[in-house]
Every structure is written in C-alpha cells, then in structure tokens.
Amino acid sequence: MTLNFTRRVALTIATAAATSIALPAFADDDWKPNKPIEMVIMAGQGGGADRLARLFQSIIQKENLASMPVLPVNKGGGSGAEALRYLKDKEGDSHVIMATLNSYYTTPIRTDIGVDIEEFTPLARMALDTFVLWVNADSDIYTLEDYVAAVNASGGAWKMGGTGTGQEDSLVTAMLEKEFGIKHTYVPFNGGGTVAKNLVGGHIDSTVNNPSEAMGFWQAGKVRPIAAFTPERLAVFPDVPTATELGHESLVYWMQRSFVGPKDMPAEAVAYYTAMFEGLAQTEEWQTYTQEKALMADFLTGDALQAYFLEERDKHAAILQEMEGTGS
C-alpha cells in the first residue's frame, strides 16, 4: 500500500507557503446546511478514529468552516457495521457525513450487512495514519528480533491487544505472524484507547496501536515503540527503525482517515463538504497535528478518492482471504 509522497509533499509546501487559510466562501444563493450536520464515527469513544473525528469537529467550529454545528455520533457496533448500515439508510441526506477508517472496506467483506461502499459518496481523504509495534516499557524487549524471540518462546500465549478480528490491528498482527511464522493470542477491546491502557496495565503483552493512541503513554515512559510499519522512519520516533529497513518490506500498512456521504447526496452538498474539508486541510492546527501524531497528510477527493477506496477494498479482501486461509 504505497503512499503518493509527491502529492503529500506538494500539499505541505503549498500549505506552508500560504499566508492565510483559504476558507470556504459561499454566495448567498449557494447551498448551505439548514440544520446541524451529523458526523458519524465508525468506532467507539476514546480510540484514534474517535479522537481524530472530534479534532476535525473542533477545527471546523473554531475556523467557522461550516454554517451549522457539526455533531459527532459514535456508531462503532459490529466493527463499524452499525455506522455503515446507518449511512445506507440515509440515502440522499445532505446533513449526514461519516468519518471512515479501514473497517470501511473490511466489515462489508467479512459480514453480510447489505452494504456496498461503491454506492456511498466520496468527500475527502484527510490523511493516512500509521502503525507502530508497542510493548510495555518494563519489558526487556528492545528490538524486533527480541520481540519475535519472545513471542516464539511463549508458545502461543503471547497476548496481542486489538480492537477486533478484521480490524486494522488484527490485519497487522496477521502480517507479523505470516512474516515471522509466529502465533499470538489476539485479545479484542472496545477501542484503541482501551488497548493502549491495557498494555500499560500489563494485561496484554503488545499492541500495534496508531501513534496518536499511545503517544501520551510513550511520553510518560510507560510504553516502548519497537518498529514502525511505514516505508520511512517517523519523524516523531527518529530512533525507531521501520520493519522495511530491517529487511521486512511486506510489513507496511496504512489506515485511511476519510469522509464520505450517503448514496445520492446532492451535488451541491458534496461541493459544500468538499470545500469545508479542503479548508480544514489548510489550517495550521491540522498541519501541526499530523506532524506531531505521525500522520501523513494526503488530501484527495472526488473520483480519485472513490478509485482509491475500491482499490483498497480489493487489497483488503486479499489480506482477509489469506488470514482465513491460515486460520489467523
């Protein structure tokens, strides 16, 4: 899953060169929402998806990027199935948008919920989130080699925390198992924030949390990053090697942070929300957040975004099929 670094760098340079934020400007006769906008979140409270969606809501409010309030609503049941079904039932609605993550692809593949994501309306991809392998700071594990040896020595009892089978962290876990021929006991929790807390508490042995979910614990000296699942080292963890540089090029995985609307959202509403997110992408607060939390800002909209979604759906279908074939 390769990131288009040229597009990302170009966006960053353009943003840095701007002297002011280009906020959406609508003429009196342009469409505007006439009631609060519902921002559905495909995850429970406290995890990376929830915190990020609420950050977006906060920036939209502070920068006056929307003419009506944006109200975050968590619908994380069934690995996002609840949110997907809810959006399907909102066909043509101009006042509902949904914050997505990779369960946007995996949940409809794994569970027959009557949802085809190709019917939804792409609005904006804001960033690609990253994954890091974490252990408790009290552990004697300092390298990826140490980690593999410890998991092997556990005889399958090593507890890897995550947010549910088919979720992003379970896919990364399966990728680790395939690469090194190791086996974890996968322990699911309700949200990435809870996963990180359980690592600190010693209830699990490792996680593959997003940096934003574990950053506070890392800064407090409670957890230790072992390896990043990115092509290049993350600026916030300059001393943490990537699995790629350690010779494991297949261990690269991204989580998309995007927004979609329901099927047949009116074109004028699509234009409104696209402009809203474009303005958000240019704010100093968002640019700072992506740098501090190790996200790759990579703005994408329209047909290009839909093509990206469908390509990633195919890739995730292949990963899930392989997982099921190996019994992971």
C-alpha positions in Angstrom: 0.0 0.0 0.0 2.1 2.8 -1.3 1.7 6.4 -0.3 2.0 9.1 -3.0 4.7 11.1 -1.3 4.9 13.6 -4.2 1.3 14.6 -3.7 1.7 14.8 0.0 4.8 16.9 -0.2 3.3 19.2 -2.7 0.3 19.8 -0.4 2.6 20.5 2.5 4.6 23.0 0.5 1.6 24.8 -0.8 0.2 25.0 2.7 3.4 26.3 4.2 3.6 29.0 1.5 0.1 30.3 2.1 -0.1 33.5 4.1 -3.7 32.9 5.1 -6.2 30.0 5.3 -8.4 29.7 2.3 -11.7 29.1 4.0 -14.9 28.1 2.1 -16.7 31.1 0.8 -20.3 30.6 -0.3 -22.5 33.1 -2.1 -26.0 33.8 -0.8 -27.5 31.5 -3.4 -25.1 28.6 -2.8 -26.4 25.6 -0.8 -25.8 25.6 2.9 -27.0 23.1 5.6 -30.2 24.3 7.3 -29.8 22.1 10.4 -26.9 20.6 12.4 -24.6 18.2 10.5 -24.3 14.7 11.9 -20.7 13.3 11.8 -21.0 9.6 12.2 -17.9 7.9 13.6 -17.3 4.2 12.7 -15.7 3.4 16.1 -16.3 3.7 19.8 -15.1 6.5 22.0 -11.5 7.0 23.0 -9.7 5.5 20.1 -7.8 7.1 17.3 -10.8 7.4 15.0 -12.9 9.0 17.6 -10.3 11.5 18.8 -9.5 12.4 15.2 -13.1 13.0 14.2 -13.6 15.2 17.3 -10.5 17.1 16.4 -12.0 17.7 12.9 -15.2 18.9 14.5 -13.3 21.2 16.8 -11.3 22.8 14.0 -14.4 23.2 11.8 -16.1 25.1 14.7 -13.1 27.3 15.6 -12.4 28.2 12.0 -16.1 28.7 11.0 -15.8 26.2 8.2 -19.4 25.2 8.4 -22.5 27.4 8.7 -24.2 24.9 11.1 -22.9 22.9 14.1 -21.2 19.5 13.5 -22.3 16.9 15.9 -20.1 13.8 16.3 -22.0 10.5 16.9 -20.3 7.2 17.7 -21.7 4.1 15.9 -18.9 1.5 16.3 -21.0 -1.6 16.8 -20.0 -4.6 14.8 -16.7 -3.2 13.8 -18.4 -0.3 12.1 -21.4 -2.3 10.7 -23.7 -0.1 12.7 -22.4 3.0 11.1 -22.4 1.6 7.6 -26.0 0.4 7.9 -27.0 3.8 9.3 -25.4 5.6 6.4 -27.1 3.3 3.9 -30.4 4.2 5.4 -29.6 8.0 4.9 -29.7 7.9 1.1 -30.0 11.4 -0.4 -29.4 13.1 3.0 -27.5 16.3 2.9 -26.9 16.6 6.6 -25.0 13.3 7.4 -21.3 12.6 6.8 -19.2 9.7 8.1 -15.6 9.5 9.3 -14.1 6.3 7.9 -11.2 4.0 8.7 -10.2 0.7 7.1 -13.1 -1.2 8.5 -15.0 0.8 5.8 -13.7 -2.0 3.5 -13.2 -5.0 5.8 -16.6 -5.0 7.6 -18.7 -5.3 4.4 -16.4 -8.1 3.2 -16.5 -10.1 6.4 -20.1 -9.6 7.3 -23.2 -9.7 5.1 -24.8 -6.3 6.1 -26.2 -5.4 2.7 -23.8 -2.5 2.2 -21.8 -1.7 -1.0 -19.4 1.1 -0.3 -19.3 2.0 -4.0 -22.8 3.4 -3.6 -21.6 6.0 -1.0 -20.4 9.5 -1.9 -16.7 10.2 -1.5 -16.0 13.6 0.1 -12.4 13.9 1.3 -9.4 11.8 2.4 -7.5 13.9 5.0 -4.6 11.6 5.9 -3.1 8.2 6.1 -2.4 7.0 9.6 0.5 4.8 10.7 1.1 1.8 12.8 3.8 1.0 15.4 4.6 -2.1 17.3 4.5 -1.3 21.1 5.5 -3.2 24.2 5.3 -2.2 27.9 8.3 -0.1 28.9 9.1 -2.5 31.7 9.6 -5.2 29.2 13.1 -6.4 28.3 12.2 -6.3 24.6 14.1 -3.6 22.7 14.3 -4.8 19.1 12.1 -6.6 16.6 14.4 -9.6 16.9 13.8 -9.6 20.7 10.1 -9.4 20.0 9.9 -12.4 17.7 12.0 -14.5 20.1 9.7 -13.6 23.0 6.5 -14.5 21.1 8.1 -17.8 19.9 9.1 -18.6 23.5 5.6 -18.0 24.8 4.3 -21.0 22.8 1.2 -19.1 21.5 0.4 -17.5 24.9 1.6 -14.0 23.9 -1.3 -11.5 24.1 -1.6 -9.0 21.3 -4.3 -6.4 22.1 -6.5 -5.0 19.4 -10.0 -3.8 18.5 -11.5 -6.9 16.9 -10.9 -9.5 14.2 -10.9 -8.0 10.8 -10.0 -4.6 12.2 -6.8 -2.9 11.1 -4.6 -4.0 14.1 -5.7 -7.6 13.5 -4.5 -7.4 9.9 -1.2 -6.1 11.0 -1.0 -8.9 13.6 -1.7 -11.4 10.8 1.0 -9.8 8.7 3.5 -10.2 11.6 2.5 -13.9 12.0 3.0 -14.6 8.3 6.3 -12.8 8.1 7.9 -14.5 11.1 6.0 -17.7 11.5 4.8 -16.7 15.0 1.5 -17.0 16.8 -0.3 -14.5 19.1 -3.3 -14.8 21.3 -5.4 -11.9 20.0 -7.3 -10.1 22.7 -10.0 -7.6 21.5 -11.1 -4.5 23.3 -13.6 -1.7 22.6 -11.4 1.0 21.0 -7.7 1.7 20.6 -7.5 3.9 23.7 -8.6 0.9 25.8 -6.0 -1.2 24.0 -3.2 1.2 24.9 -4.3 1.4 28.6 -4.3 -2.4 28.9 -0.7 -2.6 27.6 0.3 -0.1 30.3 -1.6 -2.1 32.9 0.2 -5.3 31.9 -3.0 -7.1 30.8 -1.6 -7.7 27.3 2.0 -8.1 26.0 2.0 -5.9 22.9 -0.1 -3.8 20.5 0.1 -2.3 17.1 -1.6 1.0 18.0 -1.6 4.1 15.9 0.9 6.6 17.4 -1.8 9.0 18.4 -3.4 6.3 20.6 -0.2 5.6 22.5 1.6 8.9 22.4 0.7 10.1 25.8 1.8 6.8 27.4 5.1 6.9 25.4 5.8 10.5 26.6 5.1 9.3 30.2 7.6 6.5 29.7 5.0 3.7 30.0 5.3 2.1 26.6 8.2 1.4 24.1 8.0 1.6 20.3 9.8 -1.3 18.7 9.2 -0.9 14.9 7.2 1.2 12.6 5.1 -0.3 9.7 6.0 2.6 7.3 8.4 2.8 4.4 10.5 5.5 6.2 11.1 6.3 9.8 8.6 8.5 11.5 9.8 12.0 12.5 8.4 11.7 16.0 10.3 8.5 16.5 13.6 9.1 14.8 15.3 6.3 16.7 12.7 3.6 15.9 13.5 1.6 12.9 11.0 0.6 10.3 10.3 -3.1 9.6 11.2 -2.3 6.0 14.8 -1.2 6.9 15.1 -4.3 9.0 14.5 -6.4 5.8 10.8 -7.0 6.1 9.4 -4.9 3.2 6.0 -6.6 3.3 5.3 -5.1 6.7 3.9 -1.7 5.5 0.3 -0.8 6.3 -1.7 2.5 6.4 -5.1 3.5 7.8 -7.0 6.0 5.8 -8.8 8.8 7.6 -11.5 10.0 5.2 -15.1 11.2 5.0 -18.0 10.0 2.9 -21.6 10.9 2.5 -24.7 8.7 1.8 -25.7 7.4 -1.6 -27.0 10.1 -3.9 -26.0 13.1 -1.7 -26.9 16.1 -3.8 -24.1 17.6 -5.8 -24.3 21.0 -4.1 -23.9 19.4 -0.7 -20.9 17.4 -1.9 -19.4 20.6 -3.1 -20.0 22.3 0.3 -18.4 19.5 2.3 -15.5 19.1 -0.1 -14.7 22.8 0.3 -15.1 22.5 4.1 -12.6 19.7 4.3 -10.2 21.5 1.9 -10.3 24.5 4.2 -9.7 22.2 7.2 -6.7 20.6 5.4 -5.0 24.0 5.2 -5.4 25.0 8.8 -2.2 25.3 10.9 -3.8 23.2 13.7 -4.3 20.3 11.4 -0.9 20.5 9.8 0.7 20.6 13.3 -1.4 17.7 14.5 -0.3 15.5 11.5 3.3 16.2 12.3 3.1 15.6 16.0 1.0 12.4 15.7 2.8 10.8 12.8 0.0 11.1 10.2 0.7 11.5 6.5 -1.4 14.4 5.3 -2.6 13.4 1.8 -5.7 15.2 0.7 -7.8 13.5 -2.0 -11.4 14.0 -3.3 -13.9 13.0 -5.9 -13.4 10.2 -8.5 -9.8 9.8 -7.5 -10.9 9.1 -3.9 -13.5 6.6 -5.0 -10.9 4.8 -7.1 -8.6 4.7 -4.1 -11.4 3.2 -1.9 -12.2 0.5 -4.4 -8.5 -0.4 -4.9 -8.0 -0.7 -1.2 -11.2 -2.8 -0.9 -9.6 -5.3 -3.3 -6.3 -5.3 -1.4 -8.1 -5.9 2.0 -10.2 -8.7 0.5 -7.0 -10.4 -0.4 -5.5 -9.9 3.0 -8.6 -11.2 4.7 -8.8 -14.3 2.4 -5.2 -15.1 3.3 -5.9 -14.6 7.0 -8.9 -17.0 6.9 -6.8 -19.5 4.9 -4.1 -19.6 7.6 -6.6 -19.6 10.4 -5.2 -16.3 11.8 
